[in-house]
Amino acid sequence: MYVEKNVQEVHHNVIQVWIKPAIIIAVVFGIGFLLPMFTKNLVTKQSGIAPTTAPTESTIISGPSYMFSPAILELKVNEKKTVAVLLKTKREKIEAFDFILGYDEELLDVVSVKTSALFPTYPIVEYGNGVIKVSGTVGVADPVSVSETIFLIEFKGVAVGETEMKIDQDNSTIAAQGKNILEGSNSLNVIVMDKP
């Protein structure tokens, strides 16, 4: 009887010793599970923009690419606005690039193309007749990794309409060790609206 009572007490003490850590672990796991859900709702309430996990073009293109910023350009007839063209080479070191983009002259006019100081030589900076061509080079001896704006395009709205522009994938390049490593670009969507 005394032994049985001792066994019961030991059993009871073991349960008491383990019950607290078990509750703490359950609470910690519960917080870890629920916290992201609360945080997501908090971010949505504060910013008004719900977080998204849907892939975007910028995440789909994982290698060397051109990116338009912004990807959607809204302007009025006779209004001028600028789009940045970013070059993202990831870890690759490149010697040169060739960028070719066609645009709809009935909707848009190109006012200017302004290059950055990232590339010491821009042998081609041409625009007109519905085509923009820009080439930059650093030379084979000094390849660079880039993830920055390489030039700016200033557009002017000509007529009301919408157009989607993509680089000329067949003739545009990003050159590394004599090879074209270009994987693509996002689209530039332009909406030209009527004057108020």
Backbone torsions as a table, in degrees:
resi	resn	phi	psi	omega
1	MET	NA	-46.1	179.5
2	TYR	-63.5	-41.8	178.8
3	VAL	-63.1	-44.3	-179.3
4	GLU	-62.1	-39.3	179.0
5	LYS	-65.3	-41.9	177.7
6	ASN	-62.4	-41.2	179.1
7	VAL	-62.2	-43.1	179.1
8	GLN	-63.6	-42.2	179.2
9	GLU	-64.1	-44.4	178.3
10	VAL	-61.3	-45.8	178.9
11	HIS	-59.2	-43.7	179.1
12	HIS	-63.8	-43.0	178.8
13	ASN	-63.8	-40.3	178.6
14	VAL	-62.1	-43.5	179.0
15	ILE	-62.2	-43.3	179.8
16	GLN	-64.2	-39.1	-179.7
17	VAL	-64.3	-39.0	-175.0
18	TRP	-90.5	-21.2	-174.9
19	ILE	-67.6	-39.0	-179.1
20	LYS	-65.3	-49.7	177.4
21	PRO	-60.5	-36.2	179.7
22	ALA	-63.3	-41.4	178.2
23	ILE	-65.6	-43.3	179.6
24	ILE	-61.4	-44.6	178.9
25	ILE	-61.6	-43.8	-179.9
26	ALA	-61.9	-42.0	179.4
27	VAL	-64.2	-45.2	-179.6
28	VAL	-60.5	-47.3	178.5
29	PHE	-63.3	-38.5	178.8
30	GLY	-62.3	-44.4	178.3
31	ILE	-63.6	-44.9	179.7
32	GLY	-60.3	-34.2	179.9
33	PHE	-76.7	-41.3	-173.8
34	LEU	-85.7	-26.5	-175.8
35	LEU	-56.0	-47.1	178.4
36	PRO	-58.2	-35.5	-179.6
37	MET	-67.8	-42.1	178.1
38	PHE	-66.4	-41.9	-179.8
39	THR	-62.1	-43.4	179.5
40	LYS	-59.1	-45.2	179.7
41	ASN	-66.1	-37.5	179.5
42	LEU	-64.0	-45.8	178.8
43	VAL	-60.6	-42.9	179.9
44	THR	-62.0	-42.6	-178.7
45	LYS	-68.0	-39.2	-177.1
46	GLN	-72.4	-44.1	-173.5
47	SER	-96.0	-22.8	-174.9
48	GLY	79.7	0.2	-179.9
49	ILE	-117.7	119.0	-179.4
50	ALA	-74.6	135.3	175.6
51	PRO	-61.3	148.1	180.0
52	THR	-131.2	146.3	175.9
53	THR	-109.5	4.5	179.5
54	ALA	-65.6	135.2	-178.9
55	PRO	-66.7	141.0	175.3
56	THR	-107.6	168.5	-179.5
57	GLU	-59.9	-34.6	-178.4
58	SER	-66.7	-29.8	178.4
59	THR	-86.4	-26.0	179.4
60	ILE	-69.3	-41.1	178.4
61	ILE	-81.3	101.8	-173.2
62	SER	-91.8	-16.1	-177.1
63	GLY	-106.2	-164.9	-178.6
64	PRO	-56.0	130.1	-173.3
65	SER	-157.3	165.1	169.7
66	TYR	-100.8	144.5	177.6
67	MET	-134.3	131.3	175.1
68	PHE	-88.0	137.7	176.7
69	SER	-139.2	115.0	2.6
70	PRO	-76.1	164.0	177.5
71	ALA	-82.0	-18.9	176.1
72	ILE	-122.8	122.0	-179.4
73	LEU	-115.3	120.1	177.1
74	GLU	-111.9	127.4	177.1
75	LEU	-148.7	161.4	-179.8
76	LYS	-96.5	165.1	175.8
77	VAL	-58.4	131.8	-177.7
78	ASN	74.3	-1.3	177.0
79	GLU	-86.2	146.1	179.1
80	LYS	-111.2	135.3	176.3
81	LYS	-144.0	154.7	-174.3
82	THR	-111.4	142.0	175.4
83	VAL	-119.3	133.7	176.5
84	ALA	-90.4	140.8	173.6
85	VAL	-110.3	115.4	179.9
86	LEU	-97.8	143.9	174.2
87	LEU	-112.9	123.6	-179.3
88	LYS	-119.8	112.6	-177.9
89	THR	-101.5	-2.1	-175.5
90	LYS	58.6	-128.1	-178.5
91	ARG	-89.2	-9.4	-177.7
92	GLU	-68.3	141.2	172.9
93	LYS	-100.8	128.4	-174.5
94	ILE	-117.3	159.7	178.3
95	GLU	-105.0	-27.1	-173.9
96	ALA	-162.7	167.4	173.6
97	PHE	-145.6	153.8	172.3
98	ASP	-130.9	122.9	-177.5
99	PHE	-119.1	124.7	177.9
100	ILE	-131.3	127.4	-178.3
101	LEU	-136.3	128.7	174.1
102	GLY	-92.1	146.8	177.7
103	TYR	-139.3	158.7	-177.1
104	ASP	-86.0	107.4	-177.9
105	GLU	-66.7	-20.3	178.7
106	GLU	-73.4	-25.3	-179.6
107	LEU	-102.8	-32.4	-171.0
108	LEU	-133.3	152.2	169.9
109	ASP	-125.0	145.5	175.3
110	VAL	-97.1	119.0	-177.7
111	VAL	-82.4	-44.6	-178.9
112	SER	-160.0	160.3	170.5
113	VAL	-129.1	116.6	-177.2
114	LYS	-111.2	121.8	-178.2
115	THR	-87.7	158.0	177.9
116	SER	-96.0	178.7	179.8
117	ALA	-90.7	7.1	-177.1
118	LEU	-65.3	-36.5	178.3
119	PHE	-109.6	129.0	-176.7
120	PRO	-69.0	-25.1	-177.7
121	THR	-129.5	129.0	172.8
122	TYR	-119.7	87.0	-176.0
123	PRO	-66.2	-25.1	179.6
124	ILE	-130.9	122.4	168.8
125	VAL	-139.9	94.5	-175.8
126	GLU	-130.2	144.3	173.5
127	TYR	-153.4	148.5	-177.0
128	GLY	137.0	163.6	-179.1
129	ASN	54.2	33.4	174.4
130	GLY	79.4	12.5	-178.4
131	VAL	-137.6	138.4	172.6
132	ILE	-114.5	128.1	177.7
133	LYS	-127.6	127.0	175.8
134	VAL	-137.6	131.1	175.8
135	SER	-128.1	140.9	177.2
136	GLY	-134.6	151.7	-180.0
137	THR	-145.9	147.0	173.3
138	VAL	-116.6	-9.9	-178.7
139	GLY	91.9	153.8	-176.0
140	VAL	-65.8	-30.4	-175.8
141	ALA	-76.0	-19.8	-175.2
142	ASP	-129.2	59.1	-179.2
143	PRO	-64.5	151.7	-176.9
144	VAL	-132.2	151.6	168.5
145	SER	-97.7	133.3	-173.7
146	VAL	-130.7	141.2	169.7
147	SER	-148.8	58.9	-173.1
148	GLU	-146.9	172.1	175.5
149	THR	-70.3	127.4	179.5
150	ILE	-103.4	-24.2	171.4
151	PHE	-162.4	165.6	-179.9
152	LEU	-119.1	138.8	175.5
153	ILE	-113.3	123.6	175.9
154	GLU	-100.0	117.8	179.3
155	PHE	-101.6	156.3	173.0
156	LYS	-129.5	132.1	178.2
157	GLY	-70.6	132.4	-178.2
158	VAL	-109.1	-45.0	-178.2
159	ALA	-147.3	156.5	-178.3
160	VAL	-67.2	133.7	178.2
161	GLY	162.2	179.6	179.4
162	GLU	-130.4	146.1	177.6
163	THR	-149.0	148.4	175.3
164	GLU	-115.0	127.8	-178.0
165	MET	-119.0	139.2	174.5
166	LYS	-131.5	153.3	178.2
167	ILE	-62.6	156.2	172.5
168	ASP	-76.2	95.4	-174.0
169	GLN	-62.4	-31.2	-177.6
170	ASP	-73.7	-29.1	-174.8
171	ASN	-113.6	-8.7	175.2
172	SER	-86.0	149.6	-178.3
173	THR	-143.1	159.0	162.8
174	ILE	-131.5	113.1	-168.9
175	ALA	-98.3	127.8	175.2
176	ALA	-136.8	118.5	-179.9
177	GLN	52.6	43.1	176.2
178	GLY	77.7	5.9	-179.7
179	LYS	-117.2	148.9	174.9
180	ASN	-86.4	112.8	-177.4
181	ILE	-105.8	11.2	-179.9
182	LEU	-61.0	130.3	177.4
183	GLU	-104.9	-20.0	177.9
184	GLY	150.9	-162.0	177.4
185	SER	-158.5	166.4	171.4
186	ASN	-81.0	174.7	177.8
187	SER	-91.8	153.4	171.3
188	LEU	-110.4	111.8	179.0
189	ASN	-99.3	123.1	-177.5
190	VAL	-115.5	131.7	177.0
191	ILE	-121.3	117.1	177.8
192	VAL	-103.3	122.7	-177.1
193	MET	-108.1	161.3	179.3
194	ASP	-71.3	152.4	175.9
195	LYS	-66.8	145.4	-179.5
196	PRO	-67.9	NA	NA
